[in-house]
Amino acid sequence: MIQLNPNEKIIYIARVHWLAIFLDALRAAILGGIPFLIALYITNFSNSYLSEDSLRYLWGSAIAFAMVIWNFFFVAWTDRVLDTWVITTERVIDIEQRGLFSRNIAVIRLDDIQDLVIDTRGFLATILKYGDINIQSSGTTREFDFKMVNDPEYVKNVIERAIVAVGGSRWHR
Amino acid sequence: MAVIILGMVLAISAICAAALLYHWFSFSISKELTFGVLIYLFGLALGIVALLNQFSPFI
């Protein structure tokens, strides 16, 4: 998938925090569960008489809708899981999955990194250790932005250490 | 009607399953996919069986 240069090694692979996937799953469960609740209500509590065929259609439609949501959730899940920052000894590779068949890969050399900004907002983000991380570069490449990354402080430290290792003098403290 | 619903769901499922399996086999840096793909396929099989069970009198 990624062609590494000779002597280049992967140091760390940053991924999205599990909470982002959990929230997607929660949304999908609520959305997929609504037709079942309606079908359950109509089957058990509605006074109107429905034939067996109608009930089969009702429950079949609820299952079909849930299956569509199930598929869409896993498309979103694949998107989340395959969105990664691969930090190597020479560069940061931003792999952005867009849907199932589209992917955007951007590369920034460690020498070109001007600034690293992490943004951890709120109580949950602090205790669960997730946040946004942004890389500003000296070049004209597109902005490097990773939302809800797992342990942004650690990712920042890894990148800073990698920059120092390649000789980024302005990063020495 | 049942055949149309079943056909649409199976078509969407086939596309998604094929794409997920493609990523599973090709994306070598992501071993996290394995667990998710197995859960996905299990849920899919369960859904198809339930759907066929509901619509079997109409097919």
gemmi code that builds the backbone of each chain (N, CA, C; Angstrom):
import gemmi

chains = {
    "A": [
        ("MET", (0.842, -1.214, 0.000), (0.000, 0.000, 0.000), (0.873, 1.259, 0.000)),
        ("ILE", (1.784, 1.353, 0.987), (2.673, 2.511, 1.044), (4.075, 2.048, 0.685)),
        ("GLN", (4.689, 2.780, -0.259), (6.054, 2.445, -0.627), (7.011, 3.228, 0.263)),
        ("LEU", (7.730, 2.529, 1.083), (8.702, 3.211, 1.943), (10.039, 3.302, 1.216)),
        ("ASN", (10.758, 4.388, 1.514), (12.086, 4.539, 0.939), (13.044, 3.556, 1.621)),
        ("PRO", (14.188, 3.291, 0.962), (15.177, 2.436, 1.629), (15.591, 3.076, 2.960)),
        ("ASN", (15.732, 2.300, 3.982), (16.101, 2.732, 5.343), (14.989, 3.477, 6.085)),
        ("GLU", (13.872, 3.697, 5.430), (12.759, 4.357, 6.110), (11.974, 3.316, 6.910)),
        ("LYS", (11.652, 3.687, 8.147), (10.921, 2.735, 9.000), (9.666, 3.389, 9.566)),
        ("ILE", (8.641, 2.568, 9.729), (7.418, 3.066, 10.356), (7.637, 3.126, 11.867)),
        ("ILE", (7.390, 4.319, 12.440), (7.558, 4.486, 13.893), (6.227, 4.247, 14.600)),
        ("TYR", (5.181, 4.822, 14.042), (3.889, 4.758, 14.728), (2.765, 4.944, 13.716)),
        ("ILE", (1.664, 4.281, 13.972), (0.471, 4.466, 13.130), (-0.634, 5.043, 14.014)),
        ("ALA", (-1.015, 6.287, 13.739), (-2.058, 6.950, 14.534), (-3.420, 6.645, 13.929)),
        ("ARG", (-4.346, 6.318, 14.820), (-5.697, 5.984, 14.361), (-6.728, 6.792, 15.120)),
        ("VAL", (-7.942, 6.713, 14.618), (-9.028, 7.415, 15.269), (-9.352, 6.732, 16.611)),
        ("HIS", (-9.846, 7.515, 17.561), (-10.200, 6.988, 18.879), (-11.428, 6.080, 18.777)),
        ("TRP", (-11.503, 5.086, 19.665), (-12.636, 4.142, 19.607), (-13.977, 4.827, 19.836)),
        ("LEU", (-13.974, 5.972, 20.528), (-15.245, 6.659, 20.822), (-15.950, 7.099, 19.534)),
        ("ALA", (-15.162, 7.476, 18.525), (-15.758, 7.897, 17.245), (-16.520, 6.734, 16.621)),
        ("ILE", (-15.938, 5.541, 16.691), (-16.589, 4.354, 16.132), (-17.808, 3.984, 16.991)),
        ("PHE", (-17.650, 4.137, 18.309), (-18.761, 3.829, 19.220), (-19.961, 4.741, 18.937)),
        ("LEU", (-19.685, 6.028, 18.712), (-20.775, 6.973, 18.426), (-21.471, 6.632, 17.109)),
        ("ASP", (-20.670, 6.229, 16.108), (-21.258, 5.775, 14.833), (-22.159, 4.567, 15.071)),
        ("ALA", (-21.661, 3.631, 15.888), (-22.429, 2.400, 16.168), (-23.727, 2.726, 16.901)),
        ("LEU", (-23.633, 3.675, 17.834), (-24.819, 4.077, 18.602), (-25.877, 4.688, 17.682)),
        ("ARG", (-25.417, 5.562, 16.801), (-26.331, 6.186, 15.830), (-26.999, 5.118, 14.948)),
        ("ALA", (-26.180, 4.176, 14.471), (-26.704, 3.112, 13.597), (-27.702, 2.243, 14.357)),
        ("ALA", (-27.386, 1.942, 15.635), (-28.277, 1.087, 16.436), (-29.626, 1.775, 16.661)),
        ("ILE", (-29.581, 3.065, 16.941), (-30.836, 3.811, 17.166), (-31.652, 3.857, 15.873)),
        ("LEU", (-30.954, 4.203, 14.778), (-31.642, 4.315, 13.486), (-32.205, 2.966, 13.025)),
        ("GLY", (-31.404, 1.924, 13.175), (-31.837, 0.593, 12.745), (-32.890, -0.010, 13.662)),
        ("GLY", (-32.924, 0.461, 14.915), (-33.857, -0.095, 15.891), (-35.258, 0.477, 15.792)),
        ("ILE", (-35.374, 1.683, 15.233), (-36.690, 2.351, 15.159), (-37.744, 1.507, 14.415)),
        ("PRO", (-37.450, 0.961, 13.209), (-38.461, 0.144, 12.521), (-38.890, -1.087, 13.324)),
        ("PHE", (-37.944, -1.659, 14.099), (-38.290, -2.820, 14.925), (-39.262, -2.412, 16.037)),
        ("LEU", (-39.022, -1.236, 16.622), (-39.922, -0.752, 17.677), (-41.319, -0.504, 17.108)),
        ("ILE", (-41.347, 0.088, 15.898), (-42.645, 0.342, 15.252), (-43.354, -0.990, 14.955)),
        ("ALA", (-42.581, -1.941, 14.406), (-43.163, -3.254, 14.082), (-43.659, -3.954, 15.346)),
        ("LEU", (-42.869, -3.833, 16.420), (-43.242, -4.448, 17.706), (-44.522, -3.816, 18.251)),
        ("TYR", (-44.597, -2.500, 18.128), (-45.779, -1.777, 18.617), (-47.015, -2.199, 17.821)),
        ("ILE", (-46.874, -2.212, 16.490), (-48.022, -2.561, 15.643), (-48.453, -4.015, 15.900)),
        ("THR", (-47.480, -4.903, 16.057), (-47.797, -6.323, 16.262), (-48.506, -6.561, 17.595)),
        ("ASN", (-48.018, -5.905, 18.647), (-48.510, -6.224, 19.988), (-49.581, -5.288, 20.535)),
        ("PHE", (-49.476, -4.021, 20.198), (-50.338, -3.052, 20.881), (-51.369, -2.374, 19.990)),
        ("SER", (-51.176, -2.459, 18.685), (-52.127, -1.787, 17.805), (-53.455, -2.559, 17.772)),
        ("ASN", (-54.550, -1.829, 17.750), (-55.868, -2.478, 17.732), (-56.262, -2.942, 16.333)),
        ("SER", (-55.602, -2.346, 15.337), (-55.991, -2.692, 13.964), (-55.550, -4.123, 13.641)),
        ("TYR", (-56.388, -4.824, 12.926), (-56.085, -6.209, 12.574), (-55.196, -6.239, 11.331)),
        ("LEU", (-54.110, -6.964, 11.424), (-53.241, -7.135, 10.263), (-53.134, -8.616, 9.955)),
        ("SER", (-53.196, -8.922, 8.679), (-53.076, -10.334, 8.278), (-51.639, -10.813, 8.497)),
        ("GLU", (-51.486, -12.123, 8.437), (-50.149, -12.688, 8.642), (-49.173, -12.215, 7.564)),
        ("ASP", (-49.678, -12.092, 6.336), (-48.840, -11.619, 5.230), (-48.359, -10.187, 5.474)),
        ("SER", (-49.280, -9.340, 5.965), (-48.909, -7.950, 6.251), (-47.846, -7.884, 7.344)),
        ("LEU", (-48.023, -8.734, 8.355), (-47.026, -8.748, 9.438), (-45.667, -9.222, 8.934)),
        ("ARG", (-45.711, -10.185, 8.031), (-44.442, -10.665, 7.457), (-43.747, -9.532, 6.680)),
        ("TYR", (-44.534, -8.770, 5.932), (-43.975, -7.628, 5.198), (-43.431, -6.579, 6.160)),
        ("LEU", (-44.187, -6.353, 7.237), (-43.769, -5.351, 8.233), (-42.421, -5.724, 8.845)),
        ("TRP", (-42.325, -6.970, 9.318), (-41.073, -7.401, 9.943), (-39.960, -7.563, 8.911)),
        ("GLY", (-40.321, -8.017, 7.733), (-39.330, -8.152, 6.665), (-38.740, -6.801, 6.276)),
        ("SER", (-39.615, -5.785, 6.212), (-39.128, -4.432, 5.885), (-38.226, -3.898, 6.984)),
        ("ALA", (-38.582, -4.177, 8.245), (-37.739, -3.733, 9.366), (-36.363, -4.391, 9.291)),
        ("ILE", (-36.361, -5.687, 8.982), (-35.071, -6.405, 8.857), (-34.266, -5.856, 7.682)),
        ("ALA", (-34.953, -5.599, 6.551), (-34.270, -5.069, 5.364), (-33.642, -3.708, 5.669)),
        ("PHE", (-34.409, -2.853, 6.380), (-33.889, -1.530, 6.733), (-32.678, -1.666, 7.659)),
        ("ALA", (-32.792, -2.570, 8.628), (-31.666, -2.782, 9.562), (-30.440, -3.292, 8.820)),
        ("MET", (-30.657, -4.121, 7.808), (-29.508, -4.636, 7.035), (-28.826, -3.534, 6.227)),
        ("VAL", (-29.648, -2.621, 5.697), (-29.060, -1.489, 4.961), (-28.232, -0.634, 5.917)),
        ("ILE", (-28.778, -0.365, 7.116), (-28.045, 0.408, 8.129), (-26.770, -0.337, 8.536)),
        ("TRP", (-26.875, -1.646, 8.696), (-25.718, -2.492, 9.049), (-24.616, -2.324, 8.013)),
        ("ASN", (-25.001, -2.379, 6.722), (-24.019, -2.202, 5.646), (-23.394, -0.813, 5.682)),
        ("PHE", (-24.242, 0.219, 5.840), (-23.737, 1.592, 5.846), (-22.842, 1.849, 7.054)),
        ("PHE", (-23.202, 1.232, 8.192), (-22.349, 1.401, 9.370), (-20.962, 0.820, 9.114)),
        ("PHE", (-20.912, -0.343, 8.478), (-19.598, -0.949, 8.254), (-18.794, -0.224, 7.176)),
        ("VAL", (-19.496, 0.448, 6.260), (-18.790, 1.314, 5.307), (-18.145, 2.467, 6.089)),
        ("ALA", (-18.919, 3.066, 6.998), (-18.396, 4.164, 7.831), (-17.271, 3.662, 8.735)),
        ("TRP", (-17.422, 2.451, 9.239), (-16.401, 1.859, 10.120), (-15.083, 1.641, 9.356)),
        ("THR", (-15.210, 1.125, 8.121), (-14.010, 0.934, 7.294), (-13.305, 2.263, 7.065)),
        ("ASP", (-14.120, 3.281, 6.788), (-13.597, 4.634, 6.593), (-12.800, 5.081, 7.826)),
        ("ARG", (-13.378, 4.864, 9.001), (-12.717, 5.272, 10.252), (-11.422, 4.490, 10.492)),
        ("VAL", (-11.505, 3.171, 10.311), (-10.352, 2.317, 10.623), (-9.195, 2.564, 9.654)),
        ("LEU", (-9.533, 2.838, 8.388), (-8.467, 3.008, 7.395), (-7.929, 4.439, 7.324)),
        ("ASP", (-8.585, 5.362, 8.042), (-8.028, 6.720, 8.161), (-6.860, 6.672, 9.135)),
        ("THR", (-5.675, 6.833, 8.623), (-4.512, 6.716, 9.515), (-3.452, 7.767, 9.188)),
        ("TRP", (-2.644, 8.040, 10.168), (-1.402, 8.776, 9.954), (-0.271, 7.786, 10.200)),
        ("VAL", (0.508, 7.546, 9.161), (1.657, 6.670, 9.323), (2.878, 7.561, 9.526)),
        ("ILE", (3.466, 7.472, 10.711), (4.629, 8.302, 11.025), (5.875, 7.447, 10.823)),
        ("THR", (6.707, 7.886, 9.895), (7.923, 7.122, 9.609), (9.135, 7.944, 10.043)),
        ("THR", (10.290, 7.404, 9.837), (11.518, 8.102, 10.207), (11.810, 9.299, 9.293)),
        ("GLU", (11.061, 9.410, 8.179), (11.311, 10.507, 7.242), (10.126, 11.435, 7.002)),
        ("ARG", (8.915, 10.918, 7.204), (7.732, 11.714, 6.838), (6.488, 11.269, 7.605)),
        ("VAL", (5.450, 12.063, 7.445), (4.137, 11.693, 7.965), (3.235, 11.466, 6.758)),
        ("ILE", (2.639, 10.293, 6.691), (1.771, 9.949, 5.565), (0.331, 9.945, 6.064)),
        ("ASP", (-0.481, 10.804, 5.475), (-1.888, 10.921, 5.869), (-2.728, 10.139, 4.863)),
        ("ILE", (-3.281, 9.025, 5.321), (-4.137, 8.206, 4.453), (-5.578, 8.499, 4.829)),
        ("GLU", (-6.286, 9.105, 3.915), (-7.674, 9.473, 4.189), (-8.590, 8.647, 3.299)),
        ("GLN", (-9.297, 7.742, 3.923), (-10.247, 6.901, 3.193), (-11.525, 7.701, 2.978)),
        ("ARG", (-12.017, 7.706, 1.758), (-13.281, 8.416, 1.477), (-14.261, 7.428, 0.872)),
        ("GLY", (-15.124, 6.903, 1.695), (-16.043, 5.877, 1.219), (-15.287, 4.579, 1.008)),
        ("LEU", (-15.838, 3.717, 0.175), (-15.223, 2.395, 0.016), (-14.141, 2.351, -1.055)),
        ("PHE", (-14.292, 3.169, -2.078), (-13.392, 3.011, -3.220), (-12.526, 4.235, -3.507)),
        ("SER", (-12.492, 5.183, -2.590), (-11.708, 6.386, -2.834), (-10.772, 6.640, -1.653)),
        ("ARG", (-9.549, 6.987, -1.970), (-8.568, 7.203, -0.914), (-7.655, 8.355, -1.300)),
        ("ASN", (-7.355, 9.195, -0.333), (-6.467, 10.317, -0.572), (-5.240, 10.140, 0.309)),
        ("ILE", (-4.075, 10.107, -0.316), (-2.844, 9.930, 0.458), (-1.985, 11.172, 0.280)),
        ("ALA", (-1.674, 11.831, 1.387), (-0.821, 13.017, 1.341), (0.411, 12.766, 2.214)),
        ("VAL", (1.502, 13.358, 1.790), (2.764, 13.125, 2.486), (3.382, 14.453, 2.873)),
        ("ILE", (3.892, 14.527, 4.073), (4.641, 15.709, 4.478), (5.977, 15.233, 5.057)),
        ("ARG", (7.042, 15.845, 4.563), (8.359, 15.461, 5.063), (8.543, 16.075, 6.452)),
        ("LEU", (9.244, 15.377, 7.307), (9.429, 15.858, 8.679), (10.133, 17.225, 8.695)),
        ("ASP", (11.035, 17.445, 7.696), (11.760, 18.732, 7.603), (10.807, 19.900, 7.349)),
        ("ASP", (9.681, 19.608, 6.687), (8.764, 20.681, 6.288), (7.751, 21.063, 7.367)),
        ("ILE", (7.757, 20.328, 8.460), (6.759, 20.617, 9.497), (7.150, 21.876, 10.262)),
        ("GLN", (6.238, 22.841, 10.238), (6.484, 24.115, 10.921), (5.937, 24.101, 12.340)),
        ("ASP", (4.740, 23.532, 12.474), (4.090, 23.596, 13.772), (3.147, 22.416, 13.961)),
        ("LEU", (3.028, 22.000, 15.201), (2.114, 20.909, 15.541), (1.143, 21.426, 16.586)),
        ("VAL", (-0.127, 21.325, 16.292), (-1.124, 21.837, 17.240), (-2.058, 20.701, 17.642)),
        ("ILE", (-2.201, 20.483, 18.953), (-3.209, 19.509, 19.382), (-4.312, 20.247, 20.121)),
        ("ASP", (-5.500, 19.729, 19.956), (-6.667, 20.385, 20.539), (-7.498, 19.326, 21.273)),
        ("THR", (-7.448, 19.343, 22.588), (-8.234, 18.415, 23.396), (-9.276, 19.237, 24.125)),
        ("ARG", (-10.518, 19.046, 23.737), (-11.586, 19.908, 24.255), (-12.591, 19.100, 25.065)),
        ("GLY", (-12.817, 19.491, 26.272), (-13.899, 18.904, 27.068), (-13.439, 17.837, 28.038)),
        ("PHE", (-14.347, 17.476, 28.927), (-14.080, 16.516, 29.993), (-13.809, 15.118, 29.423)),
        ("LEU", (-14.700, 14.672, 28.525), (-14.560, 13.325, 27.942), (-13.238, 13.185, 27.181)),
        ("ALA", (-12.940, 14.212, 26.382), (-11.710, 14.172, 25.577), (-10.477, 14.075, 26.470)),
        ("THR", (-10.542, 14.727, 27.634), (-9.401, 14.724, 28.542), (-9.228, 13.354, 29.196)),
        ("ILE", (-10.333, 12.793, 29.729), (-10.155, 11.514, 30.429), (-10.014, 10.324, 29.466)),
        ("LEU", (-10.633, 10.414, 28.284), (-10.524, 9.291, 27.340), (-9.340, 9.454, 26.375)),
        ("LYS", (-8.646, 10.580, 26.500), (-7.433, 10.837, 25.709), (-7.692, 10.792, 24.200)),
        ("TYR", (-8.510, 11.702, 23.738), (-8.625, 11.886, 22.297), (-8.664, 13.377, 21.986)),
        ("GLY", (-8.409, 13.733, 20.762), (-8.420, 15.139, 20.382), (-8.052, 15.297, 18.920)),
        ("ASP", (-7.958, 16.547, 18.507), (-7.602, 16.835, 17.116), (-6.123, 17.200, 17.059)),
        ("ILE", (-5.520, 16.871, 15.976), (-4.109, 17.247, 15.784), (-3.946, 17.839, 14.390)),
        ("ASN", (-3.198, 18.906, 14.345), (-3.045, 19.647, 13.092), (-1.563, 19.918, 12.848)),
        ("ILE", (-1.137, 19.662, 11.613), (0.253, 19.939, 11.241), (0.263, 21.088, 10.251)),
        ("GLN", (1.043, 22.097, 10.566), (1.220, 23.186, 9.603), (2.584, 23.036, 8.961)),
        ("SER", (2.576, 23.133, 7.633), (3.826, 22.889, 6.914), (4.318, 24.147, 6.233)),
        ("SER", (5.579, 24.098, 5.844), (6.156, 25.256, 5.137), (5.797, 25.198, 3.658)),
        ("GLY", (5.431, 24.046, 3.172), (5.088, 23.890, 1.759), (3.654, 24.286, 1.481)),
        ("THR", (3.209, 23.968, 0.288), (1.838, 24.316, -0.092), (0.939, 23.080, -0.134)),
        ("THR", (1.379, 22.027, 0.544), (0.556, 20.814, 0.566), (-0.713, 21.090, 1.348)),
        ("ARG", (-1.680, 20.206, 1.165), (-2.951, 20.437, 1.852), (-2.777, 20.289, 3.361)),
        ("GLU", (-3.708, 20.852, 4.075), (-3.593, 20.882, 5.530), (-3.684, 19.467, 6.107)),
        ("PHE", (-2.876, 19.205, 7.081), (-2.892, 17.909, 7.752), (-3.707, 18.047, 9.016)),
        ("ASP", (-4.854, 17.428, 9.009), (-5.770, 17.569, 10.130), (-6.337, 16.199, 10.459)),
        ("PHE", (-6.250, 15.794, 11.701), (-6.794, 14.496, 12.099), (-7.728, 14.725, 13.276)),
        ("LYS", (-9.017, 14.443, 13.042), (-10.027, 14.642, 14.084), (-10.150, 13.390, 14.948)),
        ("MET", (-10.380, 13.605, 16.221), (-10.619, 12.527, 17.202), (-9.549, 11.438, 17.133)),
        ("VAL", (-8.312, 11.863, 17.104), (-7.224, 10.897, 17.070), (-6.998, 10.332, 18.479)),
        ("ASN", (-6.577, 9.093, 18.537), (-6.303, 8.449, 19.808), (-4.990, 8.972, 20.392)),
        ("ASP", (-5.025, 9.458, 21.608), (-3.859, 9.967, 22.348), (-3.037, 10.994, 21.543)),
        ("PRO", (-3.602, 12.170, 21.288), (-2.898, 13.165, 20.454), (-1.575, 13.637, 21.050)),
        ("GLU", (-1.509, 13.656, 22.390), (-0.269, 14.082, 23.058), (0.889, 13.145, 22.686)),
        ("TYR", (0.575, 11.850, 22.711), (1.598, 10.850, 22.377), (2.007, 10.968, 20.902)),
        ("VAL", (1.004, 11.170, 20.034), (1.285, 11.311, 18.590), (2.199, 12.518, 18.364)),
        ("LYS", (1.885, 13.607, 19.061), (2.696, 14.833, 18.943), (4.138, 14.557, 19.387)),
        ("ASN", (4.275, 13.853, 20.519), (5.613, 13.537, 21.014), (6.393, 12.661, 20.033)),
        ("VAL", (5.692, 11.688, 19.442), (6.346, 10.797, 18.473), (6.852, 11.603, 17.275)),
        ("ILE", (5.999, 12.508, 16.774), (6.392, 13.308, 15.600), (7.562, 14.234, 15.968)),
        ("GLU", (7.466, 14.845, 17.147), (8.549, 15.758, 17.574), (9.885, 15.017, 17.706)),
        ("ARG", (9.823, 13.824, 18.289), (11.054, 13.030, 18.433), (11.605, 12.652, 17.059)),
        ("ALA", (10.698, 12.324, 16.134), (11.132, 11.957, 14.772), (11.777, 13.146, 14.070)),
        ("ILE", (11.213, 14.333, 14.287), (11.776, 15.547, 13.664), (13.176, 15.813, 14.216)),
        ("VAL", (13.296, 15.689, 15.527), (14.610, 15.906, 16.154), (15.621, 14.880, 15.623)),
        ("ALA", (15.163, 13.656, 15.452), (16.051, 12.589, 14.975), (16.562, 12.850, 13.563)),
        ("VAL", (15.742, 13.512, 12.719), (16.222, 13.811, 11.357), (16.991, 15.133, 11.295)),
        ("GLY", (17.114, 15.785, 12.455), (17.935, 16.984, 12.506), (17.181, 18.284, 12.405)),
        ("GLY", (15.944, 18.282, 12.829), (15.188, 19.534, 12.840), (15.619, 20.400, 14.007)),
        ("SER", (16.583, 21.253, 13.768), (17.245, 21.975, 14.848), (16.299, 22.889, 15.623)),
        ("ARG", (15.308, 23.486, 14.933), (14.449, 24.433, 15.639), (13.535, 23.722, 16.640)),
        ("TRP", (13.484, 22.371, 16.553), (12.643, 21.619, 17.471), (13.395, 21.229, 18.739)),
        ("HIS", (14.736, 21.471, 18.771), (15.494, 21.161, 20.001), (15.079, 22.114, 21.099)),
        ("ARG", (14.896, 21.578, 22.282), (14.486, 22.427, 23.396), (15.692, 22.813, 24.226)),
    ],
    "B": [
        ("MET", (-43.091, -7.654, -4.653), (-42.598, -6.651, -3.691), (-41.485, -7.225, -2.805)),
        ("ALA", (-41.743, -8.433, -2.304), (-40.754, -9.091, -1.442), (-39.457, -9.340, -2.207)),
        ("VAL", (-39.606, -9.727, -3.469), (-38.428, -10.006, -4.298), (-37.627, -8.732, -4.531)),
        ("ILE", (-38.345, -7.610, -4.735), (-37.656, -6.317, -4.959), (-36.877, -5.912, -3.703)),
        ("ILE", (-37.535, -5.987, -2.543), (-36.860, -5.627, -1.280), (-35.643, -6.520, -1.066)),
        ("LEU", (-35.872, -7.815, -1.244), (-34.778, -8.789, -1.056), (-33.632, -8.523, -2.037)),
        ("GLY", (-33.979, -8.251, -3.283), (-32.975, -7.990, -4.308), (-32.147, -6.753, -3.999)),
        ("MET", (-32.838, -5.685, -3.571), (-32.124, -4.436, -3.247), (-31.174, -4.635, -2.069)),
        ("VAL", (-31.664, -5.292, -1.028), (-30.830, -5.519, 0.161), (-29.635, -6.400, -0.185)),
        ("LEU", (-29.898, -7.445, -0.964), (-28.791, -8.343, -1.341), (-27.777, -7.630, -2.230)),
        ("ALA", (-28.255, -6.743, -3.120), (-27.335, -6.012, -4.002), (-26.441, -5.075, -3.188)),
        ("ILE", (-27.057, -4.315, -2.253), (-26.281, -3.399, -1.391), (-25.283, -4.202, -0.556)),
        ("SER", (-25.764, -5.320, -0.008), (-24.903, -6.155, 0.839), (-23.732, -6.731, 0.043)),
        ("ALA", (-24.013, -7.144, -1.181), (-22.960, -7.741, -2.009), (-21.861, -6.723, -2.310)),
        ("ILE", (-22.278, -5.481, -2.644), (-21.288, -4.431, -2.946), (-20.441, -4.142, -1.704)),
        ("CYS", (-21.125, -3.941, -0.564), (-20.405, -3.604, 0.670), (-19.492, -4.751, 1.111)),
        ("ALA", (-20.015, -5.979, 1.018), (-19.217, -7.136, 1.447), (-17.988, -7.290, 0.557)),
        ("ALA", (-18.181, -7.107, -0.752), (-17.050, -7.236, -1.678), (-15.988, -6.177, -1.378)),
        ("ALA", (-16.449, -4.944, -1.119), (-15.502, -3.857, -0.837), (-14.763, -4.093, 0.476)),
        ("LEU", (-15.495, -4.524, 1.501), (-14.864, -4.786, 2.798), (-13.842, -5.914, 2.705)),
        ("LEU", (-14.226, -6.961, 1.988), (-13.298, -8.091, 1.840), (-12.075, -7.677, 1.030)),
        ("TYR", (-12.308, -6.823, 0.032), (-11.177, -6.320, -0.762), (-10.187, -5.571, 0.143)),
        ("HIS", (-10.749, -4.672, 0.988), (-9.882, -3.919, 1.905), (-9.198, -4.844, 2.897)),
        ("TRP", (-9.947, -5.834, 3.352), (-9.400, -6.773, 4.332), (-8.177, -7.488, 3.761)),
        ("PHE", (-8.290, -7.914, 2.495), (-7.184, -8.650, 1.878), (-6.042, -7.730, 1.443)),
        ("SER", (-6.362, -6.503, 1.045), (-5.334, -5.651, 0.425), (-4.625, -4.730, 1.410)),
        ("PHE", (-5.331, -4.314, 2.467), (-4.755, -3.294, 3.338), (-3.919, -3.958, 4.426)),
        ("SER", (-2.677, -4.165, 4.106), (-1.841, -4.995, 4.970), (-1.510, -4.352, 6.306)),
        ("ILE", (-1.599, -3.009, 6.426), (-1.187, -2.397, 7.698), (-2.317, -2.419, 8.723)),
        ("SER", (-3.497, -2.868, 8.327), (-4.619, -2.794, 9.247), (-5.157, -4.171, 9.628)),
        ("LYS", (-4.606, -4.723, 10.678), (-5.091, -6.028, 11.133), (-6.368, -5.877, 11.956)),
        ("GLU", (-6.687, -4.627, 12.330), (-7.907, -4.357, 13.086), (-9.158, -4.702, 12.282)),
        ("LEU", (-8.976, -4.754, 10.956), (-10.128, -5.034, 10.100), (-10.697, -6.434, 10.329)),
        ("THR", (-9.840, -7.370, 10.703), (-10.249, -8.775, 10.776), (-11.473, -8.975, 11.663)),
        ("PHE", (-11.387, -8.482, 12.895), (-12.465, -8.656, 13.862), (-13.766, -8.029, 13.344)),
        ("GLY", (-13.655, -6.825, 12.829), (-14.832, -6.121, 12.320), (-15.463, -6.822, 11.133)),
        ("VAL", (-14.626, -7.312, 10.228), (-15.146, -7.986, 9.031), (-15.886, -9.262, 9.432)),
        ("LEU", (-15.358, -9.985, 10.422), (-16.030, -11.211, 10.870), (-17.388, -10.892, 11.498)),
        ("ILE", (-17.436, -9.826, 12.310), (-18.717, -9.420, 12.909), (-19.692, -9.007, 11.799)),
        ("TYR", (-19.174, -8.244, 10.833), (-20.011, -7.787, 9.717), (-20.609, -8.972, 8.966)),
        ("LEU", (-19.768, -9.952, 8.629), (-20.246, -11.100, 7.859), (-21.248, -11.932, 8.661)),
        ("PHE", (-20.998, -12.033, 9.968), (-21.926, -12.774, 10.836), (-23.297, -12.078, 10.840)),
        ("GLY", (-23.286, -10.772, 11.034), (-24.539, -9.996, 11.044), (-25.260, -10.072, 9.714)),
        ("LEU", (-24.474, -10.040, 8.660), (-25.044, -10.103, 7.311), (-25.734, -11.448, 7.078)),
        ("ALA", (-25.046, -12.517, 7.467), (-25.623, -13.857, 7.296), (-26.908, -13.982, 8.111)),
        ("LEU", (-26.864, -13.477, 9.335), (-28.041, -13.517, 10.219), (-29.206, -12.755, 9.587)),
        ("GLY", (-28.902, -11.566, 9.051), (-29.929, -10.728, 8.426), (-30.536, -11.394, 7.205)),
        ("ILE", (-29.689, -12.008, 6.384), (-30.197, -12.659, 5.168), (-31.106, -13.841, 5.526)),
        ("VAL", (-30.684, -14.617, 6.529), (-31.510, -15.760, 6.956), (-32.860, -15.268, 7.481)),
        ("ALA", (-32.824, -14.188, 8.311), (-34.066, -13.654, 8.880), (-34.980, -13.106, 7.780)),
        ("LEU", (-34.341, -12.437, 6.808), (-35.114, -11.847, 5.705), (-35.750, -12.944, 4.837)),
        ("LEU", (-34.977, -13.972, 4.540), (-35.511, -15.093, 3.732), (-36.630, -15.806, 4.496)),
        ("ASN", (-36.452, -15.896, 5.800), (-37.469, -16.535, 6.636), (-38.794, -15.759, 6.577)),
        ("GLN", (-38.682, -14.415, 6.619), (-39.898, -13.585, 6.576), (-40.565, -13.619, 5.199)),
        ("PHE", (-39.734, -13.573, 4.165), (-40.282, -13.430, 2.821), (-40.466, -14.758, 2.080)),
        ("SER", (-40.121, -15.864, 2.708), (-40.177, -17.158, 2.014), (-41.552, -17.484, 1.410)),
        ("PRO", (-42.687, -17.116, 2.060), (-43.980, -17.439, 1.416), (-44.246, -16.659, 0.124)),
        ("PHE", (-43.545, -15.539, -0.060), (-43.806, -14.688, -1.236), (-42.837, -14.941, -2.389)),
        ("ILE", (-41.812, -15.721, -2.130), (-40.800, -15.919, -3.189), (-41.169, -17.137, -4.037)),
    ],
}
model = gemmi.Model(1)
for chain_id, residues in chains.items():
    chain = gemmi.Chain(chain_id)
    for i, (resn, *xyz) in enumerate(residues, 1):
        res = gemmi.Residue()
        res.name, res.seqid = resn, gemmi.SeqId(i, " ")
        for name, pos in zip(("N", "CA", "C"), xyz):
            atom = gemmi.Atom()
            atom.name, atom.element = name, gemmi.Element(name[0])
            atom.pos, atom.b_iso = gemmi.Position(*pos), 0.0
            res.add_atom(atom)
        chain.add_residue(res)
    model.add_chain(chain)
structure = gemmi.Structure()
structure.add_model(model)
structure.setup_entities()
